[in-house]
Amino acid sequence: MYESEITRFIAELKRKNPRLEASQREGRALLWDRPQDAGATRRYRESRVAQQPYVYYPKDYT
C-alpha cells in the first residue's frame, strides 16, 4: 500500500512524541472549546450599530 512522504513523516513524528495529539487537544480546548453564553451573544448582536453604505463620505456633508 502506498504511503506519501507526509503520511510517513506524521507517523514518525507521532512515534517520537506520543503526547503530541494530547497536547494538540489541550491547546484547542484552551482557545476554542469553551462554553458559550447565548445571552451574551444575543446582546452583542443586538447592540451592533449598522454601518453606513459609504464610510468615507460623511452623512451631513452637503
Distance bins in CASP14 RR format, pairs under 12 A and 6 or more apart:
PFRMAT RR
TARGET T0000
AUTHOR 0000-0000-0000
RMODE 2
METHOD distances of the structure
MODEL  1
1 7 0 0 0 0 0 1 0 0 0 0 0
1 8 0 0 0 0 0 1 0 0 0 0 0
2 8 0 0 0 0 0 1 0 0 0 0 0
3 9 0 0 0 0 1 0 0 0 0 0 0
3 10 0 0 0 0 0 1 0 0 0 0 0
3 11 1 0 0 1 0 0 0 0 0 0 0
3 12 0 0 0 0 0 1 0 0 0 0 0
4 10 0 0 0 0 1 0 0 0 0 0 0
4 11 0 0 0 0 0 1 0 0 0 0 0
5 11 0 0 0 0 0 1 0 0 0 0 0
5 12 0 0 0 0 0 1 0 0 0 0 0
6 12 0 0 0 0 0 1 0 0 0 0 0
6 13 0 0 0 0 0 1 0 0 0 0 0
7 13 0 0 0 0 0 1 0 0 0 0 0
7 14 0 0 0 0 0 1 0 0 0 0 0
8 14 0 0 0 0 0 1 0 0 0 0 0
8 15 0 0 0 0 0 1 0 0 0 0 0
9 15 0 0 0 0 0 1 0 0 0 0 0
9 16 0 0 0 0 0 1 0 0 0 0 0
10 16 0 0 0 0 0 1 0 0 0 0 0
10 17 0 0 0 0 0 1 0 0 0 0 0
10 20 0 0 0 0 1 0 0 0 0 0 0
10 21 0 0 0 0 0 1 0 0 0 0 0
10 24 0 0 0 0 0 1 0 0 0 0 0
11 17 0 0 0 0 0 1 0 0 0 0 0
11 18 0 0 0 0 0 1 0 0 0 0 0
11 20 0 0 0 0 0 1 0 0 0 0 0
12 18 0 0 0 0 0 1 0 0 0 0 0
12 20 0 0 0 0 0 1 0 0 0 0 0
13 19 0 0 0 0 0 1 0 0 0 0 0
13 20 1 0 0 1 0 0 0 0 0 0 0
13 21 0 0 0 0 0 1 0 0 0 0 0
13 24 0 0 0 0 0 1 0 0 0 0 0
14 20 1 0 1 0 0 0 0 0 0 0 0
14 21 1 0 0 1 0 0 0 0 0 0 0
14 22 0 0 0 0 0 1 0 0 0 0 0
14 23 0 0 0 0 0 1 0 0 0 0 0
14 24 0 0 0 0 0 1 0 0 0 0 0
15 21 0 0 0 0 0 1 0 0 0 0 0
17 23 0 0 0 0 1 0 0 0 0 0 0
17 24 0 0 0 0 0 1 0 0 0 0 0
19 25 0 0 0 0 0 1 0 0 0 0 0
19 26 0 0 0 0 1 0 0 0 0 0 0
20 26 0 0 0 0 0 1 0 0 0 0 0
20 27 0 0 0 0 0 1 0 0 0 0 0
21 27 0 0 0 0 0 1 0 0 0 0 0
21 28 0 0 0 0 0 1 0 0 0 0 0
22 28 0 0 0 0 0 1 0 0 0 0 0
22 29 0 0 0 0 0 1 0 0 0 0 0
23 29 0 0 0 0 0 1 0 0 0 0 0
23 30 0 0 0 0 0 1 0 0 0 0 0
24 30 0 0 0 0 0 1 0 0 0 0 0
24 31 0 0 0 0 0 1 0 0 0 0 0
24 32 0 0 0 0 0 1 0 0 0 0 0
25 31 0 0 0 0 0 1 0 0 0 0 0
25 32 0 0 0 0 0 1 0 0 0 0 0
25 33 0 0 0 0 1 0 0 0 0 0 0
26 32 0 0 0 0 0 1 0 0 0 0 0
26 33 0 0 0 0 1 0 0 0 0 0 0
27 33 0 0 0 0 1 0 0 0 0 0 0
27 34 0 0 0 0 0 1 0 0 0 0 0
28 34 0 0 0 0 0 1 0 0 0 0 0
29 35 0 0 0 0 0 1 0 0 0 0 0
34 40 0 0 0 0 0 1 0 0 0 0 0
35 41 0 0 0 0 0 1 0 0 0 0 0
36 42 0 0 0 0 0 1 0 0 0 0 0
36 44 0 0 0 0 0 1 0 0 0 0 0
37 43 0 0 0 0 1 0 0 0 0 0 0
37 44 0 0 0 0 1 0 0 0 0 0 0
38 44 0 0 0 0 0 1 0 0 0 0 0
38 45 0 0 0 0 0 1 0 0 0 0 0
39 45 0 0 0 0 1 0 0 0 0 0 0
39 46 0 0 0 0 1 0 0 0 0 0 0
39 47 0 0 0 0 0 1 0 0 0 0 0
40 46 0 0 0 0 0 1 0 0 0 0 0
40 47 0 0 0 0 0 1 0 0 0 0 0
41 47 0 0 0 0 0 1 0 0 0 0 0
41 48 0 0 0 0 0 1 0 0 0 0 0
42 48 0 0 0 0 0 1 0 0 0 0 0
51 59 0 0 0 0 0 1 0 0 0 0 0
52 58 0 0 0 0 1 0 0 0 0 0 0
52 59 1 0 0 1 0 0 0 0 0 0 0
52 60 0 0 0 0 0 1 0 0 0 0 0
52 61 0 0 0 0 0 1 0 0 0 0 0
53 59 0 0 0 0 1 0 0 0 0 0 0
54 61 0 0 0 0 0 1 0 0 0 0 0
END
